[in-house]
Amino acid sequence: MRRKNKLNFSSERQTKAKRTRAFVLAFVAFILVFGSVSLLIFMKSLDFDLQNLVKKTDVSSAVTESTAAETMPVKLTDTNILLVCSDSDKNLTLLALVSAHAKDAEITVSAIDPSEQFQSVFKSQGLAGLKNAVVSAYSLPVHRYIQVTESNLKKAIGTVGDITLNIPQAIQYRGTDSSLYLDSGEQSLTGDLFIKYLRYTDINGKSDAACALVKTVLLAFGENNREKLFNTLFNLSDTDFSVVDCTDSSGELNVFLYLRGNVKTADFSAPKEF
């Protein structure tokens, strides 16, 4: 039996319209596919990563937080911090004054020669006696103090990062208890090398080292969660700072954080007898 053909009631105009629509849809689909493939190839050639979009948002957020922290109102005041580092036998490794100057909007770091007088007072009267001795010797107030042992200073440096320090001359020292070998120029010192350098160097080297330490710590506060970092360093030291000093705009530590872009060494005149 012969099969019947289906009847086609479409006009020639409708048939042409269908063909045109089909051609247009096919052409648009081709353009979309071709464009997508071309875009992917182009992005790959630039090492594009979709995760960068997320990271950029995070960086933007971090910058916003940092900017907000630096632009918040800070009442600049003259503040002196006594920085003390000693070994397990209370021998002074570093004695320095870190000062914020409101008028000049700067921080100065001055190493104090841990003379026999200061050493004797520290061993017999502790930190309170040492603080009073420095106040008496230099006729200036000490508003805050930070005391840390050598072992805890190593841990603190492990937290904030190695200390970048310019070494004036190459060092090749071999002692009975320890050795120190450093090239001249800018060096990155671990906590262990930093302590060895403090023991080895003179008063000028101690000032430079203390200044580099202060810069590194203040920079770390600018790049990390302030309260969390403060708690870590607080537990490694003996200090009369409180967390309010870095979270409150009127806190004294906040003054140093605000001025952290202008830190330099300064010399002290010889202390008076006390």
Secondary structure as UniProt FT lines:
FT   HELIX           12..45
FT   TURN            46..47
FT   HELIX           51..71
FT   STRAND          79..86
FT   TURN            88..89
FT   STRAND          92..101
FT   TURN            102..105
FT   STRAND          106..111
FT   HELIX           116..138
FT   STRAND          144..149
FT   HELIX           150..160
FT   STRAND          163..167
FT   STRAND          171..174
FT   STRAND          179..182
FT   STRAND          185..189
FT   HELIX           191..200
FT   HELIX           203..223
FT   HELIX           226..234
FT   TURN            235..236
FT   STRAND          238..239
FT   HELIX           244..247
FT   TURN            249..250
FT   HELIX           252..258
FT   TURN            259..261
FT   STRAND          263..265
//
